[in-house]
Amino acid sequence: MSDTDQALGPPAVRPPTKRYEARRQAIIAAAVEAVNRRGVRGMTFGEISAGLNLVPTGVMYYFKNKEELAAAAFLKAIARFDQLMADSKQAPEAERLATFLRSYFTFCRDVAVGGAEPIAVFNDVRALDMPAVNEAYVDMFRRARSLLPRCAALARTERNARAHLLLSQLFWAPAWLSQWEPGDYPRVAERVIGLMLHGMTVQGRAWPNVRQMPLGGDGDAGAPPPSELFLKAATQLINDEGYHGASVERISAKLNVSKGAFYHHNDTKDELVAACFQRTFDIMWRAIHEAEAEGGSGLETLVAITSALVEHQMKGDAPLLRTSALTAVPESIRVGLMQKLHRITMRFSSIVGDGIADGSIRPVDASIAAEMITGAVNAAAELHFWAPGISADAVTDHYLKPLLSGLELA
């Protein structure tokens, strides 16, 4: 290098051109659609490039691999949430959570009518396991935690459980919001705000005694049959890695068996996945039927169901399948499975209606309350990541009571 070159220093790095940035954003937008439809592992460069009239190497000019592209999609979604939270922090402290929720549902309405770009849902974010995304996600979680009522007065485990409850409700909302007209999203927002802050219980009414209602699985006598072992292994992998991450090879390796053994007990992976969902639905129906058989008020029945299901999730050895994993399941089986889940949610709605009728639950929108119950049960599968070591008693106090009594009153 000449003296002149040394004096000038390293050459300046050119900023990206508008054309480059526009193409990059178009690729990320296509990735968002693919991730939301097929999950991280189901997304391919071929699918992205075909939708943009590019060759796969054209996508690789902007992103080295699909993991880097998926990371960009998730980081863009996190940036959107961060902006909504930052804007909400400008409101008085007592109004921040409500402001954030209104802003989120306004954004969802804008997406529904084409006024804003969709963002990646976080159902599959753990399957990516990329440090930059993990760090940004944790930072987002901390910001959400600061929006909680009485945040400073809460213990760390309590804050974390409540923040997980809050975010999981927003992440679950896209699964049911499409049942509403976009023009009604502000109406939905006000009902969600009321439920998040004030819950469903009647103020001043004593919390019901939680009935012990084991749902089977972990404590069954004798060695489980091979079919149950495959169901458990597939469920755990889908919960951790998403539908496409739970490959035949990975399921077999988890059980230390060959692929031949897998196909000896299962015709196809999709049939096993459908059986995993059916097992989950059967357990949820068992909780509903056993709680209803015990009798009691609508609130007592609801507490019995949710506590049994969340406790079952927390045991870990035989968890329920994350219903949010349905978003990446092949459409050939997804529709039928979504219908089965919807029937369970409708029963939750009916039980909420029973509680309103008998006076144990305050007047609320039963359909939205039911979706929030489904979302909370679904999210309990990941509660131990955010509140490590949380006990069954603490789950009731820090997770179920905030769900049913509200973040302000629990």
C-alpha positions in Angstrom: 0.0 0.0 0.0 1.4 3.4 -0.9 1.8 6.3 1.5 -1.0 8.1 -0.3 -3.3 5.0 0.2 -2.4 4.9 3.9 -3.2 8.6 4.2 -6.6 8.2 2.6 -7.4 5.2 4.8 -9.6 2.2 3.8 -12.1 2.8 1.0 -15.5 3.9 2.0 -18.2 1.3 2.0 -21.0 2.2 -0.3 -24.5 2.3 1.3 -27.0 -0.1 -0.3 -28.8 1.3 -3.3 -32.6 1.9 -3.2 -33.0 -0.9 -5.7 -30.9 -3.3 -3.6 -32.9 -2.5 -0.4 -36.2 -2.8 -2.2 -35.4 -6.2 -3.5 -34.1 -7.3 -0.1 -37.3 -6.2 1.6 -39.4 -8.0 -1.1 -37.4 -11.2 -0.3 -38.0 -10.8 3.4 -41.8 -10.2 2.8 -41.9 -13.4 0.8 -40.1 -15.2 3.6 -42.6 -13.9 6.2 -45.4 -15.5 4.1 -43.5 -18.8 3.8 -42.6 -18.9 7.5 -46.2 -18.2 8.6 -47.5 -20.9 6.2 -44.8 -23.6 6.5 -42.5 -22.8 9.4 -38.8 -22.1 9.4 -37.8 -25.6 8.3 -40.5 -25.8 5.7 -39.4 -22.6 3.9 -37.2 -23.1 0.9 -35.2 -20.7 -1.3 -36.9 -22.3 -4.3 -40.3 -21.3 -3.0 -39.1 -17.7 -2.3 -37.3 -17.3 -5.6 -40.3 -18.7 -7.6 -42.6 -16.2 -6.1 -40.3 -13.3 -7.0 -39.4 -14.5 -10.5 -35.8 -15.1 -9.4 -33.5 -18.1 -9.5 -32.4 -19.4 -6.0 -28.9 -18.0 -6.4 -30.6 -14.6 -6.8 -32.0 -14.9 -3.3 -28.6 -16.1 -2.1 -27.0 -12.8 -3.3 -28.9 -11.2 -0.4 -29.0 -14.0 2.2 -26.5 -16.8 2.4 -28.9 -19.4 3.6 -32.6 -19.8 4.6 -31.7 -19.5 8.3 -30.3 -16.0 7.7 -33.4 -15.1 5.8 -35.7 -16.4 8.5 -33.7 -14.4 11.0 -34.3 -11.3 9.0 -38.0 -12.0 9.0 -38.2 -12.6 12.8 -36.0 -9.5 13.5 -38.4 -7.4 11.4 -41.3 -8.7 13.4 -39.5 -8.0 16.7 -38.7 -4.5 15.5 -42.4 -3.9 14.9 -43.3 -5.1 18.4 -40.5 -3.0 19.9 -41.9 0.1 18.1 -45.4 -0.5 19.4 -44.0 -0.9 22.9 -41.9 2.2 22.7 -44.9 4.2 21.5 -46.9 2.8 24.4 -44.3 3.9 26.9 -45.2 7.5 26.1 -48.6 7.0 27.7 -49.1 7.4 31.5 -48.0 4.3 33.3 -51.5 3.1 34.2 -52.5 3.3 30.5 -49.5 1.7 28.8 -50.7 -1.9 28.5 -54.1 -0.8 27.1 -52.3 1.6 24.7 -50.0 -1.3 23.5 -52.9 -3.7 23.0 -54.9 -1.1 21.0 -51.9 -0.3 18.9 -51.3 -4.0 18.2 -54.9 -4.7 17.1 -54.9 -1.5 15.0 -51.8 -2.9 13.3 -53.6 -6.2 12.7 -56.5 -4.4 11.1 -54.1 -2.5 8.9 -52.5 -5.8 7.8 -55.9 -7.3 7.1 -57.0 -4.4 4.8 -53.6 -4.2 3.1 -52.4 -1.1 4.8 -49.4 -2.7 6.4 -47.1 -5.6 5.7 -47.6 -8.8 7.6 -45.0 -9.8 10.1 -43.7 -13.3 11.0 -45.5 -15.1 13.7 -43.3 -16.5 16.4 -44.7 -20.1 16.5 -41.4 -21.4 15.0 -38.9 -19.0 16.4 -37.3 -21.6 18.7 -36.7 -23.9 15.8 -34.4 -21.3 14.3 -32.2 -21.0 17.4 -30.1 -18.1 16.1 -28.2 -16.1 18.7 -29.1 -12.6 17.2 -32.8 -13.5 17.1 -32.7 -15.1 20.5 -31.1 -12.0 22.0 -33.6 -9.6 20.3 -36.5 -11.8 21.4 -35.4 -11.8 25.0 -35.1 -8.0 24.8 -38.6 -7.8 23.4 -39.8 -9.9 26.3 -38.2 -7.6 28.8 -39.9 -4.6 27.2 -43.2 -6.3 27.3 -42.6 -7.1 31.0 -42.2 -3.4 31.7 -45.7 -2.7 30.5 -47.3 -4.9 33.2 -49.4 -3.2 35.9 -47.4 -2.9 39.1 -44.4 -4.3 37.4 -41.9 -3.0 39.9 -43.8 -4.7 42.8 -43.8 -8.1 41.2 -41.2 -10.8 41.9 -39.1 -11.9 38.9 -40.9 -15.2 38.3 -44.3 -13.5 38.6 -43.2 -10.8 36.1 -41.9 -13.4 33.7 -45.0 -15.6 33.9 -47.3 -12.7 33.3 -45.2 -11.3 30.4 -45.3 -14.7 28.8 -49.1 -14.8 29.2 -49.4 -11.3 27.6 -47.2 -12.0 24.6 -48.6 -15.5 24.0 -52.1 -14.0 23.7 -50.9 -11.6 21.0 -49.0 -14.4 19.2 -52.2 -16.6 19.3 -54.5 -13.8 18.1 -53.8 -14.2 14.4 -55.2 -17.8 14.6 -58.7 -16.5 15.5 -58.8 -12.8 14.4 -59.8 -13.7 10.9 -63.2 -14.8 12.2 -63.9 -11.1 12.7 -64.4 -8.3 10.2 -61.3 -6.0 10.2 -63.5 -3.1 11.0 -64.4 -4.8 14.3 -60.8 -5.2 15.4 -61.0 -2.1 17.6 -64.0 -3.7 19.3 -62.0 -6.8 19.8 -59.2 -4.8 21.2 -61.4 -3.3 23.9 -62.7 -6.7 24.9 -59.2 -8.2 25.1 -58.0 -5.2 27.2 -60.9 -5.8 29.6 -60.0 -9.4 29.9 -56.3 -8.9 30.2 -56.7 -6.2 32.9 -59.8 -7.3 34.8 -60.1 -11.0 33.9 -63.4 -13.0 34.0 -63.9 -13.5 37.7 -66.3 -11.4 39.8 -64.4 -8.9 41.9 -64.4 -9.9 45.6 -65.4 -13.5 44.9 -63.1 -16.1 46.5 -60.8 -18.1 44.2 -62.2 -21.7 43.9 -60.3 -24.6 45.5 -58.4 -26.3 42.8 -59.5 -29.9 42.3 -56.8 -32.4 41.7 -57.6 -34.0 38.4 -54.8 -36.1 36.9 -55.2 -36.6 33.2 -53.0 -39.7 32.8 -49.8 -40.2 30.9 -46.9 -39.8 33.3 -48.1 -41.9 36.1 -49.6 -44.9 34.2 -48.4 -48.2 35.5 -46.1 -50.4 33.4 -44.1 -49.5 30.3 -45.9 -47.5 27.7 -46.6 -49.2 24.3 -44.4 -48.2 21.3 -47.2 -46.1 19.9 -47.3 -43.9 23.0 -43.5 -43.6 22.9 -43.7 -42.3 19.3 -46.5 -39.9 20.1 -44.5 -38.4 23.0 -41.3 -38.2 21.0 -43.0 -36.5 18.1 -44.9 -34.1 20.4 -41.8 -33.0 22.2 -39.9 -32.4 18.9 -42.8 -30.5 17.3 -43.1 -28.3 20.4 -39.4 -27.6 20.2 -38.6 -27.7 16.5 -41.9 -27.2 14.7 -43.6 -29.6 12.3 -40.8 -29.7 9.7 -38.1 -30.0 12.4 -39.7 -33.2 13.7 -38.5 -35.4 10.8 -38.7 -39.1 10.7 -35.0 -39.3 11.3 -35.1 -37.0 14.3 -38.1 -38.8 15.9 -36.3 -42.2 15.3 -33.0 -40.8 16.8 -34.8 -39.5 19.9 -36.1 -43.0 20.6 -32.8 -44.6 19.4 -34.6 -46.8 16.8 -34.1 -47.1 13.1 -36.3 -45.6 10.4 -37.5 -49.1 9.6 -38.8 -49.3 13.2 -40.6 -46.0 12.7 -42.4 -47.2 9.7 -43.2 -50.5 11.4 -45.3 -48.6 13.9 -46.4 -45.7 11.8 -47.5 -45.5 8.1 -46.5 -41.9 7.5 -45.2 -39.0 9.5 -48.4 -37.0 8.8 -50.5 -39.8 10.3 -48.3 -39.7 13.4 -48.7 -35.9 13.6 -52.4 -36.2 13.3 -52.4 -38.8 16.1 -50.3 -36.4 18.2 -53.0 -33.7 17.8 -55.8 -36.2 18.4 -54.0 -37.3 21.6 -53.9 -33.7 22.7 -57.5 -33.1 21.9 -58.5 -36.3 23.8 -56.7 -35.0 26.9 -58.3 -31.6 26.7 -61.8 -33.2 26.3 -61.0 -35.5 29.2 -60.3 -32.5 31.4 -63.5 -30.8 30.3 -65.7 -33.9 30.8 -64.2 -34.7 34.2 -64.5 -31.2 35.5 -68.1 -30.9 34.3 -68.9 -34.3 35.9 -67.7 -32.9 39.3 -70.3 -30.1 39.1 -70.0 -26.6 40.5 -70.1 -23.2 39.1 -68.9 -22.1 35.7 -65.8 -20.6 37.3 -65.1 -23.7 39.3 -65.3 -25.8 36.2 -63.1 -23.4 34.3 -60.4 -23.3 37.0 -60.5 -27.1 37.3 -60.0 -27.5 33.5 -57.2 -25.0 33.1 -55.3 -26.0 36.2 -55.4 -29.7 35.1 -54.2 -28.9 31.6 -51.5 -26.5 32.6 -50.2 -28.9 35.2 -50.1 -31.6 32.6 -48.1 -29.3 30.3 -45.7 -28.5 33.1 -44.9 -32.2 33.8 -43.0 -32.2 30.5 -42.8 -36.0 29.9 -46.1 -36.3 28.1 -47.0 -32.7 27.1 -49.8 -31.5 25.0 -48.9 -30.6 21.5 -48.6 -26.8 20.9 -51.7 -26.0 19.0 -49.8 -23.1 17.4 -47.8 -25.8 15.5 -50.9 -26.3 13.4 -49.8 -23.3 11.2 -47.0 -25.4 9.7 -48.9 -28.7 9.3 -49.8 -29.6 5.6 -53.1 -28.2 4.6 -54.4 -31.7 3.7 -54.7 -32.4 7.5 -54.6 -28.9 8.9 -58.3 -28.0 8.2 -59.7 -31.0 10.0 -57.4 -30.5 13.0 -58.3 -26.8 13.2 -62.0 -27.7 13.3 -61.4 -30.1 16.2 -59.6 -27.4 18.1 -62.3 -24.9 17.4 -64.9 -27.3 18.9 -62.9 -27.4 22.1 -62.7 -23.6 22.1 -66.4 -23.4 21.6 -66.9 -25.6 24.7 -64.7 -23.2 26.7 -67.0 -20.4 25.4 -70.0 -22.3 26.6 -68.5 -22.9 30.0 -67.8 -19.1 30.3 -71.4 -18.6 29.4 -72.5 -20.9 32.2 -70.4 -18.9 34.6 -72.0 -15.6 33.4 -75.4 -17.2 33.9 -74.7 -18.4 37.4 -72.9 -15.2 38.5 -69.5 -16.7 39.1 -68.0 -15.0 36.0 -68.6 -11.4 35.2 -70.2 -10.4 31.8 -67.5 -10.7 29.2 -67.3 -11.6 25.5 -67.4 -15.4 25.9 -66.0 -16.2 22.5 -62.9 -14.0 23.0 -62.4 -15.2 26.5 -62.5 -18.8 25.2 -59.8 -18.0 22.6 -57.6 -16.5 25.4 -58.1 -19.7 27.4 -57.0 -21.8 24.5 -54.0 -19.6 23.9 -52.9 -19.7 27.5 -53.1 -23.5 27.7 -51.2 -23.7 24.4 -48.5 -21.3 25.7 -48.0 -23.2 29.0 -45.8 -25.6 27.1 -43.1 -22.9 27.0 -43.7 -21.4 30.4 -40.7 -23.2 32.0 -38.3 -21.4 29.6 -39.4 -18.0 30.9 -40.0 -19.0 34.5 -37.5 -21.8 35.2 -38.4 -24.0 38.2 -41.9 -22.6 38.6 -43.9 -24.9 40.9 -47.5 -26.1 40.4 -48.7 -23.8 43.1 -46.9 -20.8 41.6 -48.4 -21.6 38.2 -51.8 -21.1 39.7 -50.8 -17.8 41.3 -48.6 -16.4 38.6 -50.3 -17.7 35.4 -53.8 -18.9 35.9 -55.0 -16.2 38.3 -53.7 -13.4 36.0 -55.5 -15.1 33.1 -58.9 -15.5 34.8 -58.8 -12.6 37.3 -56.8 -10.1 35.2 -53.3 -8.6 35.5 -54.6 -5.7 37.6 -56.5 -7.8 40.1 -54.6 -11.0 40.4 
